[in-house]
Amino acid sequence: MELSRCCCNFDLAVVIQNFSAATRFVGATSEIENAASRLLQRSVFTARLHLNFSNVYEHFFREHQYGLATQTFPAWFSEQLIGLALAIVGGTIFLVVLYAVFQRAPKTWWILGTLAAVVFSFVLLFIAPVFIEPLFNTYKPLTKPEISEPILAMARANQIPVRQVFEVDASRQTTRVSANVSGILGTTRVALNDNLLNQCTLPEIRAVMAHEMGHYVLNHGAKLLTYLGIFIFVGFALTRILFDIALRRWGKKWRVRGIADPAGLPLLALIFSTLLFLATPLLNTVVRVTEREADAFGINTPREPDGMAKVTLKLGAYRKLNPTPLEEFIFYDHPSGRARIRMAMDWKAANLPSGESAASETRSPSP
């Protein structure tokens, strides 16, 4: 399951600048605004400059070096600006709500703040397929019935409320294959990118789409939102403790009056970001477990173990197939390629007569 690109490139500097103006609506004084602005300029600019350069290297130059990106720099940079604008708007709204919570419940903000964060995440999941993702790609109905009909048959069999399959023009940005079943409450959409269509056979496509449908059927969206709420709850509780300790020791020196003082936002962000970094292996494990469940669904539904194994090998172009157990625990939010291929071959040995899956390869779509 992919996170929306609007969550990327969160420009803390600009968000705080906008926030210092918006806090007038929740009772902040101009003195606090000026203090937050001064602190922002001194503490965030250098870090943000570094992040900008690392972002360009990681997501543009390195992707081109490995032949995974297809965009020119102006096209890539324009999409980064769109994502940045979305992050600024969404981040500013969330911070205004969060600081309203700080002011009204300074002792229990970590409880109400968790509720606000979960609601915000739910709204993002709801609007992303309709309003955000089309800002980056064009979605059009898939016009190849030999591919769309088997996918829709699987959707109908699993009570997924869709009537058509969408094709995404991802090839103008990347060579990676991808698909998703996204949306909730009437915004559900089944989509696959054109790289998947052009690079994979029908059994491979069916295996990928069944995996994505598994996320929907197994309610992984709701489960991950629940897990996210738990992590945020614990993170906010620890942030409250650490923030109070720092405030008692350095509050007067830093001129931070309390949790509701916007001047304390950089400290708040530093504490929570550090906790989030330390929790990365646990977050990855939670996602990896749901991905393994979707893998099992993706084998049982189309009965295409060879298709799953072969598309996993293709994903190996940009995912290490055989990491060490420690690497997988810390860095991987999906099962390793080796684990996925082993699952597919074990399922094949236990469930298919010899030669059945291989024969299905003859149902490949025409190029």
Stockholm file with secondary structure:
# STOCKHOLM 1.0

chainA/1-367         MELSRCCCNFDLAVVIQNFSAATRFVGATSEIENAASRLLQRSVFTARLHLNFSNVYEHFFREHQYGLATQTFPAWFSEQLIGLALAIVGGTIFLVVLYAVFQRAPKTWWILGTLAAVVFSFVLLFIAPVFIEPLFNTYKPLTKPEISEPILAMARANQIPVRQVFEVDASRQTTRVSANVSGILGTTRVALNDNLLNQCTLPEIRAVMAHEMGHYVLNHGAKLLTYLGIFIFVGFALTRILFDIALRRWGKKWRVRGIADPAGLPLLALIFSTLLFLATPLLNTVVRVTEREADAFGINTPREPDGMAKVTLKLGAYRKLNPTPLEEFIFYDHPSGRARIRMAMDWKAANLPSGESAASETRSPSP
#=GR chainA/1-367 SS CCCCGGGSSCCHHHHHHHHHHHGGGGTCCHHHHHHHHHHHHHHTHHHHHHHHHHHHIIIIIHHHHTTCBCCCHHHHHHHHHHHHHHHHHHHHHHHHHHHHHHHHCTTTHHHHHHHHHHHHHHHHHHHIIIIIGGGTSCEEECCCHHHHHHHHHHHHHTTCCCSCEEEECGGGTBSCCCEEEECSTTCCEEEEEHHHHHHSCHHHHHHHHHHHHHHHHTTHHHHHHHHHHHHHHHHHHHHHHHHHHHHHHHHHHHTCCSTTCGGGHHHHHHHHHHHHHHTHHHHHHHHHHHHHHHHHHHHHTTCCHHHHHHHHHHHTTTSCSSCCHHHHHHHCSSCCHHHHHHHHHHHHHHHSCTTHHHHGGGGCCCC
#=GC SS_cons         CCCCGGGSSCCHHHHHHHHHHHGGGGTCCHHHHHHHHHHHHHHTHHHHHHHHHHHHIIIIIHHHHTTCBCCCHHHHHHHHHHHHHHHHHHHHHHHHHHHHHHHHCTTTHHHHHHHHHHHHHHHHHHHIIIIIGGGTSCEEECCCHHHHHHHHHHHHHTTCCCSCEEEECGGGTBSCCCEEEECSTTCCEEEEEHHHHHHSCHHHHHHHHHHHHHHHHTTHHHHHHHHHHHHHHHHHHHHHHHHHHHHHHHHHHHTCCSTTCGGGHHHHHHHHHHHHHHTHHHHHHHHHHHHHHHHHHHHHTTCCHHHHHHHHHHHTTTSCSSCCHHHHHHHCSSCCHHHHHHHHHHHHHHHSCTTHHHHGGGGCCCC
//
